[in-house]
Amino acid sequence: MLQQVAKKNQNALNWFDPPKGEWSTAEFQLSVNPEMGLIIDGQKHAIKMFINKNKLSRLKAQMGGLLMSKALSIKAPNTKFSIFDIKQKQLHTFAAPSEKLEYLLIGEAAHLSAMLSAIRGNE
């Protein structure tokens, strides 16, 4: 029985080269490059690896998924975007964009732009 399950799962999992892209604002440009692409039961998953000693919060994982979606969804339609927290052994899958999350992304980008402007002004 276990051999049949293992054989079935082996056929249901394949690799692909994940898409790469960019997300930008007027102030900066961010490269988005998931490290791993897996096809699981016919569904493509572009996965960004989180390798950090700190735990990845649910909100940060959602923001990462939203960035991947914004940068890659046109290049890779029908692809799920995920972040794998290696230390916690947890896969965070981005379900769908929410209006509140998009506002937060715009606010974070504006905050980063303001910090960059302040740093440049002090140079």
HUSUL-V813014 format. One record per run of one state. SS is the DSSP state (~ for helix, > for strand, _ for the rest). FROM is the first residue (numbers start at 0). TO is the last residue. Records with the same first field share a line. If there is no record, write none. Layout:
# HUSUL-V813014
SS = FROM-TO + FROM-TO
This chain:
# HUSUL-V813014
_ = 0-0 + 11-11 + 15-18 + 24-27 + 33-34 + 40-41 + 50-56 + 72-77 + 85-88 + 94-97 + 121-122
~ = 1-10 + 57-71 + 98-120
> = 12-14 + 19-23 + 28-32 + 35-39 + 42-49 + 78-84 + 89-93
